[in-house]
């Protein structure tokens, strides 16, 4: 049986994350909403922002779920609070952009996102799911920021994209720590990877767990934005690029060759014995 060691305050990873964010994180007041060029705001931008708001509004449910599942892990829980603040900043940043161009956000749809996520099959699987979530939105936000022509929106998306890259890095750190202490959870990580990257579409935890809510009927969802991205903005082969990036990250996490879906399946079969 593995005995876990509780880190001292000096060793807590979340303390370093807090210091880094405190030094370098951007402030919402830096977003020049008064300078939005409305002549450059296209209908698809509105759709994308409403979809992003629905995705980012899940932060409360996620933090609640993390606190429930990692109730004995102060270090990760502290990181989750820091992460949650940044995700709320994205949610309200995108909402504020919409309001600045005369669009509203349906608070009933946002409120429907509130219920906490259930624990994953293992804690490693939960962390793996969030690595995928962050890598996905990092890629999409960065690509869309280069595609849109309204400068304020492009700036906001690029800032959010950079945040998501940092989040993916931190979730990967905690996943590595967890797997080192619980190598028996490897199969659950590989199952998670395969589930989210085996299809020819973008799969995201929000769409998997929250898309069937009645309050979302007739409303933009995170899937609306992903499909618009693939149909109108993504370059040829961009979905393959995203999935390859995710598999590469999991390869470095596990020390396995996960360069294709076939290799993921074989690794999973080996982990299951």
WOTA-V174278 format. One record per residue. N is the residue number from 1. OMEGA is omega in radians with two decimals (* if undefined). NEAR is the number of other ideal C-beta (glycine too) atoms within 8 Angstrom. D_LAST is the distance of its C-alpha to the last C-alpha in whole Angstrom. Layout:
BEGIN
N&OMEGA&NEAR&D_LAST / N&OMEGA&NEAR&D_LAST
END
This chain:
BEGIN
1&-3.09&2&19 / 2&3.07&5&20 / 3&-3.11&4&24 / 4&3.13&5&25 / 5&3.10&4&28 / 6&-3.12&5&31 / 7&3.01&8&32 / 8&3.12&6&36 / 9&-3.13&6&38 / 10&-3.09&5&39 / 11&-3.04&6&35 / 12&-3.13&12&34 / 13&-3.10&13&33 / 14&3.10&11&35 / 15&3.08&10&38 / 16&3.09&8&38 / 17&3.13&11&37 / 18&-3.12&10&40 / 19&3.14&8&42 / 20&-3.13&8&41 / 21&-3.12&10&42 / 22&3.14&7&45 / 23&-2.86&6&46 / 24&-3.02&5&45 / 25&-3.14&8&44 / 26&3.13&5&47 / 27&-3.12&5&49 / 28&3.14&9&50 / 29&3.11&4&54 / 30&-3.14&6&53 / 31&-3.00&12&52 / 32&-3.10&8&56 / 33&3.13&9&56 / 34&-3.10&5&59 / 35&3.13&7&59 / 36&3.09&13&57 / 37&-3.05&9&58 / 38&3.13&6&58 / 39&-3.12&4&60 / 40&-3.11&8&56 / 41&-3.10&11&54 / 42&-3.10&9&53 / 43&-3.12&5&51 / 44&3.06&8&48 / 45&3.14&11&48 / 46&3.11&12&49 / 47&-3.14&12&46 / 48&-3.12&12&43 / 49&3.11&13&45 / 50&3.08&15&45 / 51&3.14&16&41 / 52&3.09&13&40 / 53&-3.13&14&42 / 54&3.09&17&40 / 55&-3.07&12&37 / 56&-3.12&12&38 / 57&3.10&10&39 / 58&-3.10&11&36 / 59&-3.10&11&36 / 60&3.10&11&37 / 61&-3.11&13&35 / 62&3.13&14&32 / 63&3.09&12&34 / 64&3.12&10&34 / 65&3.11&13&31 / 66&-3.11&12&30 / 67&3.10&10&32 / 68&-3.01&9&31 / 69&-3.08&10&27 / 70&-3.00&11&28 / 71&-3.12&7&31 / 72&-3.08&3&30 / 73&-3.09&7&30 / 74&-3.06&7&33 / 75&3.14&11&32 / 76&-3.13&11&30 / 77&3.09&12&33 / 78&3.07&12&36 / 79&-3.11&13&34 / 80&3.11&13&33 / 81&3.10&9&37 / 82&3.08&12&38 / 83&-3.10&11&36 / 84&3.12&12&37 / 85&-3.12&8&41 / 86&3.14&12&40 / 87&3.02&11&39 / 88&3.10&11&42 / 89&3.08&10&44 / 90&-3.13&12&42 / 91&-3.10&12&43 / 92&3.04&9&46 / 93&3.10&12&47 / 94&3.09&14&46 / 95&-3.13&10&48 / 96&3.08&11&51 / 97&3.12&15&51 / 98&3.14&14&51 / 99&-3.13&10&54 / 100&3.12&9&56 / 101&3.02&10&56 / 102&3.12&4&57 / 103&-3.13&9&54 / 104&3.08&5&52 / 105&-3.11&11&49 / 106&-3.09&7&48 / 107&3.11&6&48 / 108&3.11&7&47 / 109&3.10&12&44 / 110&-3.11&11&43 / 111&-3.14&8&43 / 112&3.12&11&41 / 113&-2.90&14&38 / 114&-3.03&6&39 / 115&-3.09&4&36 / 116&3.04&8&33 / 117&3.04&9&30 / 118&3.08&5&27 / 119&3.07&8&24 / 120&3.10&12&21 / 121&2.98&5&18 / 122&3.07&10&18 / 123&3.09&12&20 / 124&3.11&15&18 / 125&3.09&14&18 / 126&3.13&13&22 / 127&3.11&12&23 / 128&3.11&14&21 / 129&-3.11&12&23 / 130&2.98&12&26 / 131&-3.13&16&25 / 132&3.13&15&25 / 133&-3.08&11&28 / 134&3.10&13&30 / 135&-3.12&14&29 / 136&-3.09&12&30 / 137&3.03&13&34 / 138&-3.11&14&34 / 139&-3.08&12&34 / 140&-3.14&13&36 / 141&-3.13&14&39 / 142&3.14&11&39 / 143&-3.13&13&40 / 144&3.13&12&42 / 145&3.10&13&44 / 146&-3.07&7&45 / 147&-3.07&6&46 / 148&-3.10&11&48 / 149&3.11&6&52 / 150&-2.95&12&53 / 151&-3.10&9&53 / 152&3.10&13&52 / 153&3.11&14&49 / 154&3.13&12&48 / 155&-3.13&11&48 / 156&3.14&12&46 / 157&-3.13&13&43 / 158&3.10&11&43 / 159&3.13&10&43 / 160&3.13&13&41 / 161&3.13&14&38 / 162&3.08&9&39 / 163&-3.08&12&38 / 164&3.07&13&35 / 165&3.09&10&34 / 166&3.12&8&34 / 167&3.12&13&32 / 168&3.14&13&29 / 169&-3.10&8&29 / 170&3.07&12&30 / 171&3.10&12&27 / 172&3.10&11&25 / 173&-3.10&9&26 / 174&3.07&13&25 / 175&3.13&14&22 / 176&3.10&9&21 / 177&-3.12&9&23 / 178&-3.12&12&21 / 179&3.11&14&17 / 180&3.14&7&19 / 181&-3.07&7&19 / 182&-3.13&11&16 / 183&3.11&6&13 / 184&3.13&5&11 / 185&-3.12&13&13 / 186&-3.10&11&12 / 187&-3.13&10&10 / 188&3.09&13&13 / 189&3.13&17&15 / 190&3.06&16&13 / 191&3.13&11&14 / 192&3.12&13&17 / 193&-3.09&15&18 / 194&-3.12&12&17 / 195&-3.03&8&19 / 196&-3.07&11&22 / 197&-3.05&13&22 / 198&-3.07&7&21 / 199&3.13&5&25 / 200&3.08&3&28 / 201&3.08&8&30 / 202&3.04&10&30 / 203&-3.11&9&27 / 204&-3.11&15&28 / 205&-3.14&10&27 / 206&-3.14&14&31 / 207&-3.13&12&31 / 208&-2.99&8&28 / 209&-3.01&7&29 / 210&-2.98&12&33 / 211&-3.06&11&34 / 212&-3.10&4&35 / 213&-3.12&8&38 / 214&-3.10&5&41 / 215&-3.13&9&43 / 216&-3.14&13&41 / 217&-3.13&5&43 / 218&-3.12&3&45 / 219&3.03&10&44 / 220&3.04&8&42 / 221&3.10&12&39 / 222&3.11&13&36 / 223&3.09&10&35 / 224&-3.13&11&39 / 225&3.14&16&39 / 226&-3.14&14&36 / 227&3.08&9&37 / 228&3.10&13&41 / 229&-3.11&14&39 / 230&-3.08&12&37 / 231&-2.94&7&40 / 232&-2.94&7&43 / 233&-3.04&9&42 / 234&3.06&10&39 / 235&3.10&5&39 / 236&3.13&4&38 / 237&-3.05&6&34 / 238&3.07&10&34 / 239&3.08&11&31 / 240&3.13&7&29 / 241&3.13&9&30 / 242&-3.11&13&29 / 243&3.09&9&26 / 244&3.11&9&26 / 245&3.13&10&27 / 246&-3.13&15&24 / 247&3.11&14&21 / 248&3.11&10&23 / 249&3.13&12&23 / 250&3.05&15&20 / 251&3.12&12&19 / 252&3.13&7&21 / 253&-3.01&12&20 / 254&-3.05&12&16 / 255&-3.12&5&17 / 256&3.03&9&15 / 257&-3.08&6&17 / 258&-3.01&14&17 / 259&3.11&8&21 / 260&3.10&7&20 / 261&3.11&8&18 / 262&3.12&6&17 / 263&3.08&11&15 / 264&3.13&15&14 / 265&-3.13&9&12 / 266&3.10&8&11 / 267&3.12&13&10 / 268&3.10&12&9 / 269&3.12&7&6 / 270&-3.13&7&5 / 271&3.13&9&5 / 272&3.10&6&4 / 273&*&3&0
END
